[in-house]
């Protein structure tokens, strides 16, 4: 049970959202990442990976989340020449 600013118990409710994937599969999930201010039956944008729609959320992905793969690949390319130089000096 959560407590309010004055220590009194407060009830928290989370929205249950339902959507249909591009493949036609219906998925329902409870939004835990943020409170939603939407009326029942209202429209909400849902973000999910096509291979794992159960992990859906109504919270927009951050820049890092959207570009993580590119960032890791870029860092790998940036450090590869330095790593090769160090290995060449050691071997």
C-alpha positions in Angstrom: 0.0 0.0 0.0 1.4 3.4 -1.0 1.4 6.4 1.4 0.6 10.0 0.6 2.6 13.0 1.6 1.0 13.1 5.1 1.5 9.3 5.6 -2.1 8.4 4.9 -2.6 5.3 2.8 -3.6 5.9 -0.8 -4.8 3.6 -3.5 -2.9 3.5 -6.7 -4.5 2.3 -9.9 -2.7 1.5 -13.1 -4.3 1.6 -16.5 -4.9 -1.7 -18.4 -4.3 -1.1 -22.1 -5.2 -3.3 -25.0 -3.9 -3.1 -28.6 -3.6 -5.1 -31.7 -0.2 -5.8 -33.3 0.5 -5.4 -37.0 0.2 -9.2 -37.2 -3.4 -9.0 -35.8 -2.6 -10.3 -32.3 -4.5 -8.7 -29.4 -2.3 -7.9 -26.4 -3.4 -6.5 -23.0 -0.9 -5.1 -20.5 -0.9 -3.0 -17.4 0.9 0.3 -17.7 3.4 0.5 -14.8 5.9 3.1 -16.1 3.7 6.2 -15.8 0.2 7.4 -14.8 -2.1 8.0 -17.8 -4.5 10.8 -18.0 -6.9 9.3 -20.5 -10.6 8.4 -20.3 -11.8 4.8 -20.7 -12.0 4.1 -24.4 -9.6 6.9 -25.3 -6.7 6.6 -27.7 -3.1 6.1 -26.4 0.1 5.6 -28.4 1.7 2.2 -27.5 5.4 1.4 -28.1 6.5 -2.2 -28.4 9.0 -4.5 -30.1 7.4 -6.6 -32.8 9.0 -9.7 -31.5 8.0 -9.0 -27.8 4.7 -7.1 -27.7 4.2 -8.1 -24.1 6.8 -5.6 -23.1 4.7 -2.7 -24.4 4.5 0.7 -22.8 2.7 4.0 -23.3 5.9 5.9 -22.4 7.8 7.2 -25.5 11.3 5.7 -25.8 14.2 8.0 -25.0 16.8 9.0 -27.5 19.2 6.4 -26.0 16.7 3.6 -26.2 15.8 4.3 -29.8 19.5 4.6 -30.9 21.2 2.2 -28.5 22.2 -0.2 -31.3 23.7 2.6 -33.4 25.5 4.1 -30.4 27.1 0.7 -29.4 28.2 0.0 -33.0 29.6 3.6 -33.3 31.6 3.2 -30.1 32.9 -0.2 -31.2 34.1 1.3 -34.5 35.7 4.2 -32.6 37.6 2.0 -30.3 38.6 -0.7 -32.8 41.6 1.1 -34.2 43.0 1.9 -30.7 42.5 -1.7 -29.6 44.2 -3.0 -32.8 47.2 -0.6 -32.2 47.5 -1.8 -28.6 47.3 -5.5 -29.5 49.9 -4.9 -32.3 52.3 -3.3 -29.8 51.8 -6.2 -27.3 52.1 -9.0 -29.8 
